[in-house]
Amino acid sequence: MQGNSARTALVKALVADDEEIIADSLAAILTHAGYETRAVYSGKEAVETALTFQPNLLICDVVMPAISGIDAAIEVRAKLPSCNIFLLSGRAEMWGLLEKARRQGHEFELISKPIHPTELLAKLASSASLQSA
């Protein structure tokens, strides 16, 4: 992981999940890998924090109360078009919601829960827009 720290040192990652242990765990994994990371626990917090923190990366759970992860991602993308967004879900039925967002012109990559830390970091490392951050 040390080899990636120079590249990831410039990457600001925002993790949003209403399950605090998941948000905190993912944030800890990314911090350990060299990302500057914040964790929040709702879609509303994700949108608010994104405006001040200005992340290059948002990892957002799909199912959250009040504002869904998809709605939060759409708002963040509108305000920060260069932010790389990954939606996180442990539910197979979320593929339908993701497809609905795609038909409306919103393209997001879905990460299935649970995901092993090395698999998560590899997925992020292969993201073209993060490599140019």
MIMIMAR-150309 format. One record per residue: x, y, z of N, C-alpha, C in turn; residue in three letters. Coordinates in steps of 0.05 Angstrom, whole numbers, plus 5000, padded with zeros to 4 digits. Layout:
N
XYZXYZXYZALA ...
This chain:
133
501649765000500050005000501750255000MET 504150235009505950475010506350584982GLN 506450414961506950514934504750694924GLY 502350664934500150834925499851084941ASN 501251114964500751334981501251604968SER 503151634950503651884937501351964920ALA 500151774906497851834889495351894906ARG 494851724926492451754942492551984962THR 494952094967495252314986493652554977ALA 493252584951491752804940488752744938LEU 487952494943485152424939483652454966VAL 481552614965479752654988477352464984LYS 476852295003474752105001472652155023ALA 470152155014467852185032466251925032LEU 465851815056464351565058461751625073VAL 459551535061456951585073455451325076ALA 454651255101453151015106451651055132ASP 449050995133447551025158448350825179ASP 449750615171450850425191453650535197GLU 453850665221456250805228458750625227GLU 458450375236460850205236461850155208ILE 460050135189460950105161462350355151ILE 461150585155462350835146465050875159ALA 465250825185467750865200469850665191ASP 469050415186470950215177472050275149SER 470250345131471250415104473050665105LEU 472350855121473951095124476751025135ALA 476750845155479350765166481050615146ALA 479850445129481250305108482550505089ILE 480950695080481950895061484051075073LEU 483651155098485651315112488351165114THR 488150915121490550745123491950725096HIS 490450735074491550715047492650985037ALA 492351195053493451455045491451655036GLY 488851595036486851785028486351975051TYR 485552225045484552405065481552355066GLU 480552255089477852135090476052255111THR 473552275105471452355124469252145122ARG 467952095145465651915146463152075155ALA 460952025142458352145151456251925151VAL 453951985163452051775169449251815157TYR 449051985137446552025123447052155096SER 445052135078445252255052445452555054GLY 443852675073443952965077446753055086LYS 447952905104450652975113452652945090GLU 452152755073454052715050453952955032ALA 451553055026451353295009452653535022VAL 451953585047452953815062456053805064GLU 457053565072459953535075461453565049THR 460253455028461553475002462053764993ALA 460153935000460454214993462854355006LEU 463354275031465654405045468254245043THR 468053975042470453805041471553785013PHE 469753804992470553794964471953524957GLN 470653294962472053044957472452984927PRO 474552824921474952714895473352454891ASN 472652344914471352074915469152074935LEU 466751974927464551924946463851634944LEU 463851494967462751224969460351254987ILE 457951184975455451254988453651004988CYS 452650935011450650715014448150804999ASP 446850614986444450674971442050724989VAL 441650545008439250555025439850705051VAL 438850955053439151115077436551265081MET 435851335106433451475111433551765100PRO 431251875095430852155085431952185057ALA 434452205053435652235026437151975019ILE 436251834998437651584990440451654980SER 442051444979444751484969444751564940GLY 442851464924442651544896442051844894ILE 440051934910439352224909441652394918ASP 443052304939445452444949447552454928ALA 448052234915450052224893449352414870ALA 446852424863445952604842446452894850ILE 445852964875446353234884449353304885GLU 450953114895453853154896454953184868VAL 454053014849455053024822454353294809ARG 451953394815451153654803452953884813ALA 453753864839455454074850458354034846LYS 459253774845462053704841462253504818LEU 462053594793461953414771464353234768PRO 466653304778469053144775469352934798SER 467452934817467652744839466952464829CYS 468652274835468251994827466351874848ASN 464151754839462151654857461751364854ILE 461851224877461250934879458950904898PHE 456850764889454650704907455050424920LEU 454350394944454850164960452250034969LEU 451949774964449449644972449849344976SER 448449244996448448955001445948824991GLY 444348974977441748874968441648854937ARG 440948614928440848564899438848744885ALA 436648804898434548964885435449254879GLU 437749334889438749604884439549634855MET 440049414841440849434813438649574797TRP 436049524804433849644791433849944795GLY 434350034819434450324825436750454810LEU 439050314809441350414794440750434765LEU 439350244754438550254726436650484720GLU 434850534739432950764736434551024735LYS 436551054752438251294752439751314726ALA 440751094715442151094689440251194667ARG 437851104667435951194646435351494648ARG 435851604672435451894676438052044671GLN 440151904662442652034654444752044676GLY 444351894698446251894720447751624720HIS 450351634717451951394716453651364741GLU 453151144756454651094780455450804780PHE 457750744792458650474795457650364822GLU 456750114822455749994846457849804858LEU 458249824884459949644899458149474916ILE 458449214915456749034931457948994959SER 456249014979457148955007456748665011LYS 458348535026460848635037463048625016PRO 465048795020467348795002469948785018ILE 471748625010474348595024475948855020HIS 477348945040478949195037480749195013PRO 482148975007483948974984482448994958THR 480048874957478448894933477449184929GLU 476649314951475749594949477949764939LEU 480349744951482549914943483349864914LEU 483249604905483949544877481849674859ALA 479349664866477149784850477650084848LYS 478250214870478750504869481250564853LEU 483350404856485850454842485550434812ALA 483650264803483250234775481350444763SER 480250614780478450824770480051034756SER 479351084731480851274714480851554726ALA 478451644736478351914746479851954772SER 480351744787481951774812484851774805LEU 485651634783488451634776489351914766GLN 487552074757488352344748487952554770SER 487052464794486652654816489252754827ALA 
